[in-house]
Amino acid sequence: MRYLTEGGTIDDALKRTSHAAVHWEMIRRRASELSPVALTVGRALVIPGPDVDEDALITTLGVGADVLTQALAALNAAAFVTSLRFEHDVVLEAFDADTPVSVRRWLSRAAAASLESRGADPARVAQLWMSGGESARAAPLLRQAARDADALLNQDEAGRLRRLADSIKRD
């Protein structure tokens, strides 16, 4: 839709959409050739966001450094990932779209626990707990994030975080 509002034609948009579908199918086909561990590592890279590192992945997935290194090498060889980052947004989107809900929730909970133990941003950890279906664990982190926002004089964000924490408490 954005493409159309920026001056593109419907025909151009349809061509781009069909190209995207071809790319997604190619990504899915190549992803199906990955080992189960490499596929899980690829899916895990979608969940925590840009602050992920190898230690966080090892903790999140409960794998050894050697297993992670092999999985990352396979993702790199498939041209999906370089330096823990997806090569292109369409690859990230394909991995994201093809991650089953149960796997996404498990990965979100594991990433939340890992990042929380490392003192990561409370708002980010809370979001992961909520994505993992553990809203009760998110509420105190949201309140902490609100206090942090208050300290930075970001009243709008602090209010938003407090309202979110309060809504969890009521649920």
URBELMO-V167873 format. One record per residue. N is the residue number from 1. RES is the residue in one small letter. BURIAL is # if it has 9 or more other ideal C-beta (glycine too) atoms within 8 Angstrom, else .. Layout:
BEGIN
n=N res=RES burial=BURIAL
n=N res=RES burial=BURIAL
END
This chain:
BEGIN
n=1 res=m burial=.
n=2 res=r burial=.
n=3 res=y burial=#
n=4 res=l burial=#
n=5 res=t burial=.
n=6 res=e burial=.
n=7 res=g burial=.
n=8 res=g burial=.
n=9 res=t burial=.
n=10 res=i burial=.
n=11 res=d burial=.
n=12 res=d burial=#
n=13 res=a burial=#
n=14 res=l burial=.
n=15 res=k burial=.
n=16 res=r burial=#
n=17 res=t burial=.
n=18 res=s burial=.
n=19 res=h burial=.
n=20 res=a burial=#
n=21 res=a burial=.
n=22 res=v burial=.
n=23 res=h burial=#
n=24 res=w burial=#
n=25 res=e burial=.
n=26 res=m burial=.
n=27 res=i burial=#
n=28 res=r burial=#
n=29 res=r burial=.
n=30 res=r burial=#
n=31 res=a burial=#
n=32 res=s burial=.
n=33 res=e burial=.
n=34 res=l burial=#
n=35 res=s burial=.
n=36 res=p burial=.
n=37 res=v burial=#
n=38 res=a burial=#
n=39 res=l burial=#
n=40 res=t burial=#
n=41 res=v burial=#
n=42 res=g burial=#
n=43 res=r burial=#
n=44 res=a burial=#
n=45 res=l burial=#
n=46 res=v burial=#
n=47 res=i burial=#
n=48 res=p burial=#
n=49 res=g burial=.
n=50 res=p burial=.
n=51 res=d burial=#
n=52 res=v burial=#
n=53 res=d burial=.
n=54 res=e burial=.
n=55 res=d burial=.
n=56 res=a burial=#
n=57 res=l burial=#
n=58 res=i burial=#
n=59 res=t burial=#
n=60 res=t burial=#
n=61 res=l burial=#
n=62 res=g burial=.
n=63 res=v burial=#
n=64 res=g burial=.
n=65 res=a burial=.
n=66 res=d burial=.
n=67 res=v burial=#
n=68 res=l burial=#
n=69 res=t burial=.
n=70 res=q burial=#
n=71 res=a burial=#
n=72 res=l burial=#
n=73 res=a burial=.
n=74 res=a burial=#
n=75 res=l burial=#
n=76 res=n burial=#
n=77 res=a burial=.
n=78 res=a burial=#
n=79 res=a burial=.
n=80 res=f burial=#
n=81 res=v burial=#
n=82 res=t burial=.
n=83 res=s burial=.
n=84 res=l burial=#
n=85 res=r burial=.
n=86 res=f burial=#
n=87 res=e burial=.
n=88 res=h burial=.
n=89 res=d burial=.
n=90 res=v burial=#
n=91 res=v burial=#
n=92 res=l burial=#
n=93 res=e burial=#
n=94 res=a burial=#
n=95 res=f burial=#
n=96 res=d burial=.
n=97 res=a burial=.
n=98 res=d burial=.
n=99 res=t burial=#
n=100 res=p burial=.
n=101 res=v burial=.
n=102 res=s burial=.
n=103 res=v burial=#
n=104 res=r burial=#
n=105 res=r burial=#
n=106 res=w burial=#
n=107 res=l burial=#
n=108 res=s burial=#
n=109 res=r burial=#
n=110 res=a burial=#
n=111 res=a burial=#
n=112 res=a burial=#
n=113 res=a burial=#
n=114 res=s burial=#
n=115 res=l burial=#
n=116 res=e burial=#
n=117 res=s burial=.
n=118 res=r burial=.
n=119 res=g burial=.
n=120 res=a burial=#
n=121 res=d burial=.
n=122 res=p burial=#
n=123 res=a burial=#
n=124 res=r burial=#
n=125 res=v burial=#
n=126 res=a burial=#
n=127 res=q burial=#
n=128 res=l burial=#
n=129 res=w burial=#
n=130 res=m burial=#
n=131 res=s burial=#
n=132 res=g burial=#
n=133 res=g burial=.
n=134 res=e burial=#
n=135 res=s burial=#
n=136 res=a burial=.
n=137 res=r burial=#
n=138 res=a burial=#
n=139 res=a burial=#
n=140 res=p burial=.
n=141 res=l burial=#
n=142 res=l burial=#
n=143 res=r burial=#
n=144 res=q burial=#
n=145 res=a burial=#
n=146 res=a burial=#
n=147 res=r burial=#
n=148 res=d burial=#
n=149 res=a burial=#
n=150 res=d burial=#
n=151 res=a burial=.
n=152 res=l burial=.
n=153 res=l burial=.
n=154 res=n burial=.
n=155 res=q burial=.
n=156 res=d burial=.
n=157 res=e burial=#
n=158 res=a burial=#
n=159 res=g burial=#
n=160 res=r burial=.
n=161 res=l burial=#
n=162 res=r burial=#
n=163 res=r burial=.
n=164 res=l burial=#
n=165 res=a burial=#
n=166 res=d burial=.
n=167 res=s burial=.
n=168 res=i burial=#
n=169 res=k burial=.
n=170 res=r burial=.
n=171 res=d burial=.
END
